């Protein structure tokens, strides 16, 4: 039935939630990160254990956020959850950081897609920025008509992505490949560290793996558009993390079958090395096709998510009222156009990498505030109705909060300059916030 004009449509289900999570999570990371993890822990059992541990941490976060999202089913991502639990100013900080970083991610993923399309379609070679911009505009126009087409596109592209990655893994697991020689005198066999060094190596490897799992928050950007958020959000988030884990374990098992872990260690693009060993001269072509199919789903997911943040912020009077307007198809058109334009500006000015680096600290800050909001909700409203309750409270959310705080410290240590700038921007946001509220 058609919805009243001006309202988001409550028509999405678990299939969309799974598709948006897979589309937002699985990208370049799983094809590049294995080399980083293997360099830290060049042991097959430890290597595979790190990928399982990364999924467990993502699952801790998903379980914690699922309780909040089922309790406060509003579209807008972490902004809406922090607004409901910690109040408007923390939400103001999270909203701006999340929106700009999501628009930057749209630009970054589209640029990578443009780079991979060039060799496949010679007419596009050398026009990466133009190709990336065209891809963003195409998805922008596609989603303009409404969430139904966005839902269909996300389910289709995420299914194709999952099929392509699983097919690559299956081929690697069943095809006979000549083992690469690693017996050269110059080969340095990595040594698994021990004691404190092993603990430090595991932490660094786990940090790389956890970033590869990031994206599990995708369903919460559409909380009030899900038909039964109390059921659909937990199922989407928990099921999605487990699905991503299964795909990652399958791919890593495939990589290890054809590439010894000592060769994998430090390889900046393990998937490319695997493709060459599997398909020879055609390896580059096969990998590019897999990458394009994978990145298309990511662009669609990010474009869908980006518009929901300014929509929610406009509803709370942090942006002009026009950005909360929704067309008959359920698309917040002004917020959608604004997000597309910002992504295009990032590409035109080649600033998307700077924006993402600058907002990396904001990224972990958002998780810390969201998990803190969970405890605030439990303390302030212990008897409130909770359609989904996180198991093993307070252990599960406590571990999620401790992990996010640790990542915040790691962000400051690893990129002090950008982190200090981000902290300065947070401090400077207070007078801006007060001015807007007045």
Secondary structure, 3 states (H helix, E strand, C coil): CCCCCCCCCCCECHHHHHHHHHHHHCCCHHHHHHHHHHHHCCCHHHHHHHHHHHHHHHHHHHHHHHHHHHHCCCECCHHHHHHHHCCHHHHHHHHHHHHHHHHHHHHHHHHHHHHHHHHHCHHHCCCHHHHHHHHHHHHHHHHHCCHHHHHHHHHHHHHHHHHHHHHHHHHHHHCCCCCCCCCCCCCCCCCCCCHHHHHHHHHHHHHHHHHHHCCCCHHHHEHHHECCHHHHHHHHHHHHHHHHHHHHHHHHHHHHHHCCHHHHCCCCCHHHHHHHHHHHHHHHHHHHHHHHHHHHHHHHHHHHHHHHHHHHHHHCCCCCHHHHCCCCCCCCHHHHHHHHHHHHHHHHHCCHHHHHHHCHHHHHHHHHHHHHHHHHHHHHCCCCCCCCCCCCCCHHHHHHHHHHHHHHHHHHHHCHHHHHHHHHHHHHHHHHHHHHHC
